Amino acid sequence: MTLFANKTLLITGGTGSFGHALLSRLLPTDVGEIRVFSRDETLQDNMRHEFRIRMPDVAHKIKFYIGDVRDPASVKDAMYGVDFVFHAAALKQVPSCEFFPMEAVKTNVLGTENVLNAAIEAGVKSVVCLSTDKAAYPVSAMGISKAMMEKVAVAKSRIVSSDKTKIVCTRYGNVMCSRGSVIPLWIDQLRGGNPITITDGTMTRFIMSLDEAVDLALFAFEHGESGDILVQKAPACTIRTQADAVCELFGGDKDNIQIIGVRPGEKVYETLLTNEECADAVDMGDFYRVPRDRRCFSGQYTSDCPPITEFNSNNTRLLTVAETKEKIASLAYIREILVEWEKR
């Protein structure tokens, strides 16, 4: 008997990388039903066929709902009878959000409010909202919109009893080989006989696998309290280290890596916990839990000054090329590509 035995789950943005990984993890269990909510009918149809082939005995547990988190009515329609929600729908590409910031607000901020309102109204037991390290000390429109998403989630947790609907957030670093991430781009460049292109080799980024992203979300469901932000103690590496590791795996020329410059809205390093959050963070082994500020609106103050101990991709453990290569090679996506590569 698992946490989700005979329960109904809803994944917003469910056709994305996280949705695929979560379905792969939970469909073989005793979960009752998993609803995939998204606005792209083609991606839904692709996913329907994919899981009928991959998991024919359990694919019937997936139900597809066309809708958009920007549209409260479509979210409400998908929410009836749902026990748990994974809110993964978002605009995530930094340059896209930088040039169209109001689109990021509509999806990442207002869309989150729509999901939470519908979940609360439907009596959903728990909602986990997926955020990003770019929400900590944000400088980009995407990061700012995700920071506001977290604020909306925490604010909702203050006015709704956790006995009715528990609302928690998870913050991720870079998820390797997720849709739109850099490793698949580099592999495509090498396939075409072209050099790998990187923005700035000295930049550092937290890295984690899709399986680790699912682990964090499931940990948040089980151990998070309403209003919490949970993060994984993720390692990091420089962009150059990651590019060198991919070159070693796929036979690329490390001496021919091209620097193309930093894109709009990008930071030199990322932060998973701010100084202020570190002052209250609870060490839970492989994860940190940042509890909601319990002070009320009437103006309570504190004399505590948070120490300078932010958790960022420069002061976490930096992986070597060999360690990064091993971490990348452990991904199922990479193993499949390597088999194909050897046949060339």
C-alpha positions as CSV (number, residue, x, y, z in Angstrom):
1,M,0.0,0.0,0.0
2,T,1.6,3.3,-1.1
3,L,0.8,7.0,-0.3
4,F,-1.2,7.2,-3.5
5,A,-3.1,3.9,-3.2
6,N,-6.4,4.2,-5.1
7,K,-6.0,8.0,-5.2
8,T,-6.5,10.4,-8.1
9,L,-3.6,12.6,-9.1
10,L,-3.5,15.6,-11.4
11,I,-0.3,16.8,-13.1
12,T,-0.6,20.3,-14.6
13,G,1.8,20.6,-17.6
14,G,1.7,16.9,-17.5
15,T,3.1,16.3,-21.0
16,G,6.5,17.8,-20.0
17,S,9.6,16.0,-18.8
18,F,8.5,15.9,-15.1
19,G,5.1,14.5,-16.1
20,H,6.7,11.7,-18.1
21,A,9.0,10.8,-15.2
22,L,6.2,10.9,-12.6
23,L,4.0,8.7,-14.8
24,S,6.8,6.2,-15.3
25,R,7.3,6.1,-11.5
26,L,3.7,5.9,-10.3
27,L,1.7,4.0,-13.0
28,P,3.1,0.6,-12.0
29,T,2.0,1.2,-8.4
30,D,-1.4,1.0,-6.8
31,V,-2.3,4.6,-7.7
32,G,-5.9,4.9,-8.9
33,E,-5.9,7.5,-11.7
34,I,-3.4,10.1,-13.0
35,R,-4.8,13.1,-14.9
36,V,-2.6,14.8,-17.4
37,F,-3.7,18.5,-17.8
38,S,-2.1,20.5,-20.6
39,R,-2.9,22.7,-23.5
40,D,-1.1,20.8,-26.3
41,E,-3.3,18.0,-27.9
42,T,-0.5,16.7,-30.0
43,L,1.8,16.1,-27.0
44,Q,-1.1,14.5,-25.2
45,D,-1.7,12.1,-28.1
46,N,2.0,11.3,-28.3
47,M,2.0,10.5,-24.6
48,R,-1.1,8.4,-24.9
49,H,0.5,6.2,-27.6
50,E,3.9,6.1,-25.8
51,F,2.5,4.7,-22.6
52,R,0.1,2.3,-24.3
53,I,3.3,0.8,-25.8
54,R,5.6,1.1,-22.8
55,M,3.1,0.2,-20.1
56,P,0.1,-1.5,-21.7
57,D,-1.2,-3.1,-18.5
58,V,-1.5,0.2,-16.6
59,A,-1.9,2.9,-19.3
60,H,-5.6,2.9,-18.8
61,K,-5.0,4.8,-15.5
62,I,-4.0,7.9,-17.5
63,K,-6.8,10.4,-18.2
64,F,-6.1,13.4,-20.5
65,Y,-7.6,16.9,-20.0
66,I,-7.1,19.7,-22.5
67,G,-6.9,23.1,-20.8
68,D,-4.7,25.9,-19.7
69,V,-3.8,27.0,-16.2
70,R,-4.6,30.6,-17.4
71,D,-8.2,29.6,-17.8
72,P,-9.8,29.0,-14.3
73,A,-12.8,27.1,-15.8
74,S,-10.7,24.5,-17.5
75,V,-8.7,24.0,-14.3
76,K,-11.9,23.6,-12.3
77,D,-13.2,21.0,-14.7
78,A,-10.1,18.8,-14.3
79,M,-10.0,19.2,-10.5
80,Y,-13.2,17.4,-9.5
81,G,-12.5,14.3,-7.5
82,V,-8.7,14.9,-7.4
83,D,-6.8,13.9,-4.2
84,F,-3.3,15.3,-5.0
85,V,-1.9,17.8,-7.4
86,F,1.6,18.2,-8.9
87,H,1.6,21.7,-10.4
88,A,4.3,21.6,-13.1
89,A,2.8,23.9,-15.8
90,A,5.1,26.9,-16.4
91,L,6.9,29.0,-18.8
92,K,10.6,28.0,-18.1
93,Q,12.8,29.4,-20.9
94,V,14.7,32.4,-19.5
95,P,15.1,34.4,-22.8
96,S,11.4,33.8,-23.8
97,C,10.2,35.1,-20.5
98,E,12.7,38.0,-20.6
99,F,11.2,39.3,-23.9
100,F,7.6,38.4,-23.0
101,P,7.4,39.0,-19.2
102,M,3.6,39.3,-19.0
103,E,3.3,35.9,-20.6
104,A,5.4,34.5,-17.7
105,V,3.1,36.4,-15.2
106,K,0.0,34.9,-16.8
107,T,1.2,31.3,-16.7
108,N,3.5,31.2,-13.7
109,V,1.8,33.6,-11.3
110,L,-1.9,33.9,-12.3
111,G,-2.0,30.3,-13.5
112,T,-0.7,29.1,-10.1
113,E,-3.4,31.1,-8.3
114,N,-6.0,29.4,-10.6
115,V,-4.7,26.0,-9.8
116,L,-4.6,26.6,-6.1
117,N,-8.1,28.2,-6.0
118,A,-9.5,25.2,-7.9
119,A,-7.7,22.7,-5.6
120,I,-8.9,24.4,-2.5
121,E,-12.5,24.6,-3.8
122,A,-12.4,20.9,-4.8
123,G,-11.0,19.8,-1.4
124,V,-7.7,18.5,-2.8
125,K,-5.6,17.1,0.1
126,S,-2.2,18.3,-1.1
127,V,-0.6,20.4,-3.8
128,V,3.1,20.5,-4.7
129,C,4.1,23.5,-6.8
130,L,7.3,23.1,-8.8
131,S,9.7,26.1,-8.6
132,T,13.3,26.8,-9.6
133,D,16.5,28.0,-8.2
134,K,16.1,31.1,-10.4
135,A,13.4,32.2,-7.9
136,A,16.0,32.8,-5.2
137,Y,17.5,36.3,-5.7
138,P,15.8,36.5,-9.1
139,V,17.2,38.8,-11.8
140,S,15.3,37.4,-14.8
141,A,11.6,37.7,-15.7
142,M,11.3,33.9,-15.4
143,G,12.9,33.9,-12.0
144,I,10.8,36.8,-10.8
145,S,7.6,35.1,-12.0
146,K,8.6,31.9,-10.2
147,A,9.4,33.9,-7.0
148,M,6.0,35.4,-7.2
149,M,4.5,31.9,-7.7
150,E,6.1,30.8,-4.5
151,K,4.7,33.9,-2.7
152,V,1.3,33.1,-4.0
153,A,1.5,29.5,-2.8
154,V,2.8,30.5,0.7
155,A,0.1,33.2,1.0
156,K,-2.6,30.6,0.1
157,S,-1.2,28.3,2.8
158,R,-1.8,30.9,5.4
159,I,-5.5,31.2,4.7
160,V,-6.3,27.6,4.2
161,S,-6.1,25.0,6.9
162,S,-3.6,22.3,6.1
163,D,-6.2,19.8,7.3
164,K,-8.1,20.8,4.1
165,T,-5.4,21.5,1.5
166,K,-1.7,21.3,2.2
167,I,0.3,23.6,-0.2
168,V,4.1,23.2,-0.5
169,C,6.8,24.2,-3.0
170,T,9.8,22.4,-4.3
171,R,12.8,24.3,-5.8
172,Y,14.9,22.6,-8.4
173,G,18.3,23.2,-10.0
174,N,18.9,22.3,-13.7
175,V,17.2,19.0,-14.5
176,M,19.5,17.2,-16.9
177,C,18.0,16.2,-20.3
178,S,14.6,17.8,-19.5
179,R,12.8,19.4,-22.4
180,G,14.6,22.5,-23.5
181,S,17.7,21.8,-21.5
182,V,21.2,22.1,-22.8
183,I,22.5,18.4,-23.0
184,P,20.0,17.3,-25.8
185,L,21.0,20.5,-27.7
186,W,24.7,19.6,-27.4
187,I,24.0,16.0,-28.6
188,D,22.2,17.3,-31.6
189,Q,25.1,19.6,-32.4
190,L,27.5,16.7,-32.2
191,R,25.2,14.6,-34.4
192,G,25.4,17.2,-37.0
193,G,29.2,17.3,-36.9
194,N,29.2,20.8,-35.3
195,P,31.0,22.0,-32.2
196,I,29.3,22.3,-28.9
197,T,28.3,25.9,-28.0
198,I,28.3,27.2,-24.4
199,T,27.4,30.6,-22.9
200,D,30.2,31.0,-20.4
201,G,32.4,28.1,-19.2
202,T,32.9,29.5,-15.7
203,M,29.1,29.6,-14.9
204,T,28.0,27.1,-12.3
205,R,24.7,25.3,-12.2
206,F,23.1,22.8,-9.8
207,I,22.4,19.5,-11.7
208,M,19.9,16.8,-10.9
209,S,18.2,13.9,-12.8
210,L,14.5,13.7,-13.5
211,D,14.4,10.8,-11.1
212,E,15.8,13.1,-8.4
213,A,13.2,15.7,-9.3
214,V,10.5,13.1,-8.7
215,D,12.1,12.1,-5.5
216,L,12.0,15.7,-4.2
217,A,8.3,16.1,-5.2
218,L,7.3,12.9,-3.5
219,F,9.4,13.8,-0.4
220,A,7.5,17.1,-0.3
221,F,4.2,15.4,-0.4
222,E,5.1,13.1,2.5
223,H,7.2,15.3,4.7
224,G,6.4,18.9,3.8
225,E,4.2,21.1,5.9
226,S,1.8,23.7,4.4
227,G,3.8,26.8,3.3
228,D,7.1,25.0,3.1
229,I,9.7,25.3,0.4
230,L,11.8,22.1,0.0
231,V,15.1,21.7,-1.9
232,Q,17.5,18.9,-2.6
233,K,21.1,19.2,-1.5
234,A,22.2,19.1,-5.1
235,P,25.8,19.1,-6.4
236,A,26.8,21.5,-9.1
237,C,29.4,21.9,-11.9
238,T,30.6,24.5,-14.3
239,I,29.1,24.7,-17.7
240,R,32.5,23.9,-19.2
241,T,32.8,20.7,-17.0
242,Q,29.4,19.6,-18.2
243,A,30.3,20.3,-21.8
244,D,33.6,18.4,-21.5
245,A,31.7,15.4,-20.0
246,V,29.3,15.3,-22.9
247,C,32.2,15.5,-25.3
248,E,33.9,12.6,-23.6
249,L,30.7,10.5,-23.8
250,F,29.9,11.2,-27.4
251,G,33.4,11.7,-28.9
252,G,33.2,15.5,-29.3
253,D,36.3,17.7,-29.6
254,K,36.8,19.5,-26.3
255,D,39.2,21.9,-27.9
256,N,36.6,23.0,-30.4
257,I,33.9,24.1,-27.8
258,Q,32.7,27.5,-28.8
259,I,31.8,30.4,-26.4
260,I,28.7,32.3,-27.6
261,G,28.1,34.6,-24.6
262,V,25.5,34.9,-21.9
263,R,21.8,35.1,-22.8
264,P,19.5,37.7,-21.5
265,G,18.5,37.1,-17.9
266,E,21.2,34.5,-17.1
267,K,23.2,34.6,-13.8
268,V,26.8,33.5,-13.2
269,Y,25.6,31.1,-10.5
270,E,22.3,30.0,-9.1
271,T,21.0,30.0,-5.5
272,L,18.7,27.3,-4.0
273,L,18.5,28.9,-0.5
274,T,18.9,32.6,0.2
275,N,20.7,33.9,3.3
276,E,17.4,34.7,4.9
277,E,16.0,31.2,4.2
278,C,19.2,29.5,5.5
279,A,18.5,31.2,8.9
280,D,15.3,29.1,9.3
281,A,16.1,26.1,7.1
282,V,15.7,22.6,8.6
283,D,18.3,20.0,7.6
284,M,16.4,16.8,6.6
285,G,19.3,14.7,5.4
286,D,19.3,14.9,1.6
287,F,16.9,17.8,1.6
288,Y,16.4,21.2,3.2
289,R,13.0,22.4,4.4
290,V,12.3,26.1,4.7
291,P,9.2,26.6,6.8
292,R,6.7,29.4,6.2
293,D,7.3,32.6,8.2
294,R,4.7,32.3,11.0
295,R,4.5,36.0,11.8
296,C,1.2,37.7,11.2
297,F,0.6,40.8,9.0
298,S,0.2,43.1,12.0
299,G,3.9,43.9,12.1
300,Q,5.9,41.5,14.3
301,Y,9.6,42.1,14.1
302,T,12.7,40.1,15.0
303,S,16.2,41.1,16.1
304,D,17.7,38.1,14.3
305,C,20.1,38.9,11.5
306,P,20.5,36.0,9.1
307,P,24.1,34.7,8.6
308,I,25.8,34.9,5.2
309,T,25.3,31.3,4.3
310,E,23.3,31.1,1.2
311,F,23.3,27.7,-0.6
312,N,24.4,28.4,-4.1
313,S,26.0,26.6,-7.0
314,N,29.4,28.1,-6.1
315,N,29.5,26.9,-2.5
316,T,28.0,23.4,-2.9
317,R,30.2,20.5,-4.0
318,L,31.5,21.0,-7.5
319,L,31.7,17.8,-9.5
320,T,34.7,16.9,-11.6
321,V,34.4,16.0,-15.3
322,A,34.6,12.3,-14.4
323,E,31.8,12.7,-11.8
324,T,29.7,14.8,-14.1
325,K,30.2,12.2,-16.9
326,E,29.1,9.4,-14.6
327,K,26.0,11.3,-13.5
328,I,25.0,12.1,-17.1
329,A,25.7,8.5,-18.3
330,S,23.4,7.2,-15.6
331,L,20.4,8.8,-17.3
332,A,18.1,6.4,-19.2
333,Y,17.9,9.0,-22.1
334,I,21.6,9.1,-22.4
335,R,22.0,5.3,-22.3
336,E,19.6,5.0,-25.2
337,I,21.4,7.6,-27.2
338,L,24.8,6.0,-26.5
339,V,23.4,2.6,-27.9
340,E,22.3,4.4,-31.0
341,W,25.6,6.2,-31.2
342,E,27.6,3.0,-31.2
343,K,25.6,1.7,-34.2
344,R,26.7,4.7,-36.3
